[in-house]
Amino acid sequence: MYRAMIGPGHSACPGSSSESTLMPAPLEITAASKSFRTPEGGTITALDDVSFGLDGAEFVTLLGPSGCGKTTLLRTISGFEALDHGTIRLEGQDVTDWPSHKRPVNTVFQSYALFTHMPVSRNVGYALEIAGADKATIRRRVGEMLELVGLAGLENRRISQLSGGQKQRVALARALAGRPKLLLLDEPLSALDKNLRQKMQHELKSLQRELGIGFIFVTHDQGEALTMSDRIAVLAHGRIQQLGTPQALYRRPANLFTADFLGDSNLIPLVVAEGRGILPDGQSFTLNGAPRAGTLMLRPEDLTRTRRGEAGLTFKGVVAARYYSGKDFQIELDCPGTGRLLAVLRDDGAVPDTGAELTLHSATDALHVIEEVQP
Amino acid sequence: MKLTRLLTLYGIAFFAFIYAPIALVMVYSFNANPVNMMIWDGFTLDWYRLIFGMETGITESSTYIDSTPQLHAAVRTSFVVAFSTTAISTVFGTALALAVARYRFRLAGFYRVLLLVPMIMPDIVLGIALLIFFITIGMNLSVLTIIVGQCTFLISYVFVTVSARLAHMDVSVEEASADLGATPFATFRKVTLPSIAPGVFGGALLAFIISMDDLVITYFIAGTGDTTLPIHIWGMLRRGIKPEINAIATLMLLATIVIAGLGLYLRSRQK
């Protein structure tokens, strides 16, 4: 695995180049570990020596299946969970032992966690009310925040009178009203329907740019992660599997887990000999670097019916299944020697149906080798 | 069809069985007959006048209230006890419910059961135990012993009511408050307490009514000079059932209905 890609200081973040190098990083987590006791008496390692950070005002997504440690990582930043080992720094300040109410970060909760006994205005103004701001200041700030999230004029509504999307926006306004140094979002869009979720994804992203603060967004939805993030940290088993830009993670996954979790992929075992990777059906291609064994990853959209360039791989087989998705077809191709391949072909009116023979090609630049052997 | 009618009849009989005795007491409280209350002798408010210490047409020999001031003293004692125990048990019961619900500690389940036991403990056992305890530590029986003694089981009632409310409360709301900068105390005051207020209020109401009503345990731990209303009524009854008891019972019932009704009204308004 590419351990070098993990940890602060190794990222290539497009949004942070304008940050002064003298400014300490908004967030720096070093060697964080956390385990929980189960009721049965066992222990679960939720975080296993995780180092992670934000280089500037970037939008970073913690992505992984449930139980991978992403929510625990978020909760240790907000202070709801204490670390067993490791340190957390916010703008250079060690806050590892600070209680959550002293930390300059705010959270948008999955369940929204709004105060149902208060109207919208007191929810949004809560941080300022607690900080002892005067009424006029609070009123002004609440107005600004509601304007920002598109709920201007709803100050006096009761929480029970709001729709799911509106609750979501109130939760967002409430978390931003106190001007946090960092905004944490714990699967905030999971309760919304698809259209609203997409709209909120775009709004959150532009909001983050506008505010110029770091957002850490937790989700198990890979599409959401790819759409919104400057960088994505893929977590599994309490470890960061890979940290990088969405493009880097999608095109060049460092391990089988990331390849499998982010999008669809064909994973073909390789035998390595004399600097070439040999597929089970006998085809081979030149390898960069010198891995001893590995797995070839081919994205379904990289398989085409027409050959691009001279080199590349060719797969001949029988269409086992064909699914229509609107603008394109998903094809399952049974290839002797290679196994079943997944391809996405544009609907040009000539995509062969189930049972027909089909030859697909992939260009050399689409080939990505993962230095890990499938179990 | 016939079965439906039978069931209807059964329903009527069932409710008659439960409520007829209470209705009788209310009717008797207005009966002018001073000797035999089973015989209707005309409508009167004299029994109510009597217990409020007003002028009545009743001759002294037909009443059992040794003196109206004694009755009034008993009512006063009952209120002092009920208000004190309600205040104490509400604070402690709520604190216990919060502790058991919010903190993880060893043997939490065991402590939860320990807190429920006083509710199902036979009154006689609790009464005797408290009496022996107070005597052992050399405490003279007084209003204070009644208050301390009643609190031992009233706390359980508040604990149960508040726990039920807490079980439905989303913990992340408290986390949100802390996240937005509120100290644990501010979170309790601004978020937790308003959320569980109906439970706390319901528990307090329950404690008040049970305290006003308790006879067996209080009987064991009351000093000779400190008679609560139920003990006073019990004393009157031992010398025969007399009409003014009906009036007292009716007033107690009315008070309970008013208090419970007020509680239900306030609870429904909060939703």
Interface residues (C-beta under 8 A of the other chain):
Chain A: S78 G79 F80 P99 S100 H101 K102 V105 N106 T107 F109 Q110 S111 A113 L114 F115 T116 H117 Y126 A127 I130 A131 R174 A175 G178
Chain B: D170 S172 V173 E175 A176 S177 A178 D179 L180 G181 A182 T183 P184 A186 T187 K190 V191 P194 S195
